[in-house]
Amino acid sequence: MTILKNRSFRTKNNLLIWIILSLISCESKNNYSVDWPIYGGNKAGNRHSPLDQINLENVSHLQVAWIYHSEPAIEPGKQIHSEMECQPIVVNGILYATSPQLKLFALDAATGKRIWEFDPFKNSSPKITSCRGVVYWENGQDKRIIFSAGSSLYAVQASSGLPVNGFGDQGKIDLHTGLNDNYDVTNLYVAATTPGVVYKNILIIGSAVSEGGDAAPGYVRGFDILSGKLKWIFHTVPQPGEFGYDTWPKDAYKKIGAANNWSGLTIDDNRGIVYLGTGSPAADFYGGARAGRNLFSDCILALDAASGKLKWYYQTIHHDLWDRDIPCPPNLATILYQGKKRDVVVQSTKDGLVYMLDRDSGVSVFPVEERKVPVQGLPGEHPWPTQKFPLKPLPFSNQVFAEEDITNISAQSHDFIKKLFDSSLHDSKFFPPGEKPILLYGYSGGAEWGGNAIDSDGILYQNANNALWKVQMESRIDQEREYSTAGQGLYMSHCTSCHRRDKKGNGAEIPGLLQIGLRLNEGEINHIIADGRRRMPSFPQLSPVERKAIIQYLLTGQSVKVVSNPELKKNGFPYQPAYHAKIWEKVYDQNKYPAVKPPWGTLSAIDLKTGDYLWKIPLGEYQELTKQGIPQTGTENYGGPVATDGGLIFIAATRDEKIRAFNKRTGKTVWEFKLPAAGFATPITYAVNGKQFVVVAAGGGRGLKSGDSYIAFALP
């Protein structure tokens, strides 16, 4: 940060000049400011900062600089169920972020004092979706914050928090815009949980949609950031005449949704290219209606940012039957590979793989093999016969559940999981889901939405989960025959994949519903079903009488017949897969600890120049297990790392509710702080008037206590 570099001024004749320049240098050093102006830190999504005021020598002295509570005080004794995944941005010393209830606010980034607040639901019922960040744009005095809440995209004046009236309808547009070409999506779940990116005056954004037969299209869109008008669309399920149309059955685009970019994008302004990843097509776990490779699902894509036209694609999963979405934005980097600088796209996946592709061609830098995989699918299924296996880097999370991977934290836990192991399939990560239980990794990471960091030395820092899931399918016809009455049948169709048939949830982040009437009244349950809440999608396609039937079943156990919504099914949409998930749940032992041998959560450093690991450590701990003498296990973690030139990695993310700093070279913990609630969000770092800050959202949730605070740390 020091301006003065040349000491040749230190001569007798130039002493005065040197003194003056030294004073200017000191003034500049004491007043420098470094923003965090975009989700991911920069348009490349590196989550890397050149700041080094906080470093290995002094990080142990970090202390709380300020705390901002983003919601009103909770009434004594009243429990809230919320979380925050938001990574703030900082522009010109102002911090912008959202609260658990999706209120957008601006703070003085040096003090945490609120400047303004904007409530998108001030005059309407709240529709609480996840919000992982916001977008800043300016042109002269026109400065805007773009963010999403529910199914709307808002433009707000950065100076005042007032809506931008020239944007859409009084400052907002409907995220259903441009998706109505082939079937009516007006009442379908569409949101944008991760912020878009800006190229010139174009906002490019993905979407979150349902994962069932009623999924809206997952098209990627570019909007005019001044007017909110749609400028271009990229069809992730190609239409007639478009490249990739022949990788689907005829007319699939009329009923197959999803294949969406929910995890975010990065942009190369010089090339004019936006890079992104897509998810699986609808419906999860059964693809009988979508024979083929299914482009452009599960793809790393390079699109022309001005027009949305395809530059190249790289498919990571063919004909996805396992919900293995691309879970985080690509990371753009320039590395020294075989003695030459090379611009690359680095993409981590849900199943623990790293793809490093040439930024211009999409060709893999490291070797990747296509290998044969099992193809014994359910009746009517069309499993693809090969899948990709990168040879470097090696996977950063577990791939196949073997007997030696069964938890060893106690004999009782081992025996508990061994019974499930013996009665399930588990030998391949690509077993097509079937009517016999299958144990698989790759649903909640590997990598997840928090992303990763790459520093200026080309080192990738990746946190990961080793979480085992159980998947078991059933015939929809058999189910409908068994559960003929509508209330119970509707619950089985729409709710059991998460909350289970027995309404018990998973005992952790997915709540049980057995005594839901003690927590919520009928109106509150109806609101959640209709509008969704964070990770739970909305079900606006259900009619009021259908929602009422589900609610009555939940509250009383009674199941009544209703007349289904006659407007719901038109032109084959939504299609009803012949099979759907009877069980889709995370596997725990009898004490609700993960089913696999630790570590359950990790943090790794990978040298992208070679593809080799520099270190890998457990991330997080269960103190009650540590006290029993069990080595550090790591915990499931959500939220990513930030790398700095002070030699540090900052990350929260863990279930032990701590934020930590690690030595980049060794992986050693050099500082930690217990948060008031878990920090399931990616931290940021910035400087204001010569002082470096680290800020994280401590929102809790996911089965733990909730919070609403943004906490800033700095040196004394």
Summary of the structure (lengths in Angstrom):
residues: 716
radius of gyration: 25.3
end to end distance: 19.5
largest distance: 97.5
contacts: 2557
relative contact order: 0.13
helix: 13%
strand: 32%
